[in-house]
Amino acid sequence: MELVRAVRYVTYEAAAETLRAGLAKAAELGVNVGIVVTDTLGEVVAAARTDNAGPRTWRGGLMKATVAASMGRTTREFIEGRLKGDEVLWRAMSANPDTFLVPGGAPLIYQGKSVGGVGVSGGHYDDDERVADAAAARFAELAGAPENG
């Protein structure tokens, strides 16, 4: 019987580098967004927003990151693969004020397990998703570095 589990989570340094990659992608796309990196429980590790983003854009990012981190897959994958065919689950999850079931959230994967999430909000959800994917890709690069494997 397992009595204790060790939980791994994204560090601040990795979260900050992940945010920088997301901000660079947002600048490339010309969108103003809030970006949040969370641990697997949905607690904020780091957050940022572009200068012209709305003051509450980070809230949508937080909710998207929380879903991605806890599910271990992007918000789009979760919507397409799980929610579209289950109206009861869709209604239950969409009624939760802490959940934002829109593309723009991606898990941060380390050694095959989610250690956090990145969520982006403020642009069209397709652009939010591109920014989140770029941020998660940077984390994946960091996770694949020899000193981290």
N, C-alpha and C positions, 0 to 999 in steps of 0.2 A: 504494500500500500504506500503510495506516494504521499508524504506529509507536507513537503515544502517544494516550491518551484522557484527557480531563479528566472527573473524576467529581464530580458535584454531590451534596451531602448536606445534610440538615437541620441548621440551626444550633442551638446550645444555647438561645438566646432563643426561637426558634420551638418547640423541643421543650418548653420550660418552659410556654409558653402552651398548647400542645397538652395537656400533662399537667393544667393547671388546668381546662381544659374537661372532661377525662375525670373528674377528681375531683368536679367540680360535678355531672356526670351521675350518678356513683356515689352521691353524697349524695341526689340527687333520687329515685333508685331504692331507696335504703336498703340498698345492698350494700357489702360490704367487699372491696376488690380491691387487687391490685398492678398498676401500669401502667408500661410501659417503652416508651420511644421509642428506636429504633435508626437507624443509618445504613443504607445499602443492603447493607452487608456483614454486618449483624447485630450490630454493635458498639454498646454502650450509649452514648446521648447524654445521656439523663436518665431518672430513674426515681423513682417515688413509690409509697406504699401508704397506704391509709386506716389510721387508728389501730387499728382492731380486726381488720384483715386478718392472716392468718397470716404468719409471718416469711418463708416461702418462696414466697408468691404471685407475687412478681416473676419467679421463674424460668419459670413458665408463660407469663407475659406476654412475657418475652424471646423464648421460642421461637416464640410466635405472631407477634410483631412481625418476627422474622427471616424467617419464611415469607412474610408479607405484603409485606415490603420487597423481597425477592429475586424474588418472582413478579409484583409489581405489581398484585395484586388481593387481595381479602379472603380470609381462610382459608376462609370458607364457600363463596365462589365457586370457589376452587381445589378444595375437596372435591367440590362438586356438579358442576363442569364438567370436571374432569380425573380425579380419583381414583376416583369411584364406578364408572366403567366400566372400570377398568384394575387388576385385582387384583394383578398383578405389581408395578406401580408403587406401589400402596398398601402392599404388604408391604415393599418396599424402603424407602420413605420412613418408614413407621411403625417400622421397625427402627432408625432413626437416633435416638440419645438426645438430639440437639439439636433435634429437630423435635417439635412438639406440634400435631397436625392436628385442631384443634377450633376452632369459631367463636370469634371474639374478637380477631382480628388484622386490621388494615386498613393499606393502603399510604398513604404521604404523597406526593401527586402534585404536582409543580411543573412547569409548562410541558409537560405531557403525559408526564412521566417520573417514575418512582419515585425519591424522594430519601431515603426512610427508611420506617419502619413504626411503628405503635403496636400494642401487644399488651396485653391485659387478662386477668387470671386471678384466681380466687378466689370468684366467684359462679357461678350457673348459666350455662352457656355462652351462653344467649340474652341474659342481662343483661350478661355480659362483652362480647358483640357490640354491644349498645346503647351501652355506655360507649366502646368503641373507635370506633364510628361517630361519636359526638358529638365525640370528640377529633379524629378525622380531618376532620370537617366544620369544626372551628375552624381547623385548619391550612389547609384549602381557602379559608376566608375570608381568612386572612392572605396566602396565595399570590395571591389575586385582588386584593389591595390595589394601588392605582396605583403605589406606590413599589416594589413587588415584581415588577411585570409588565414 
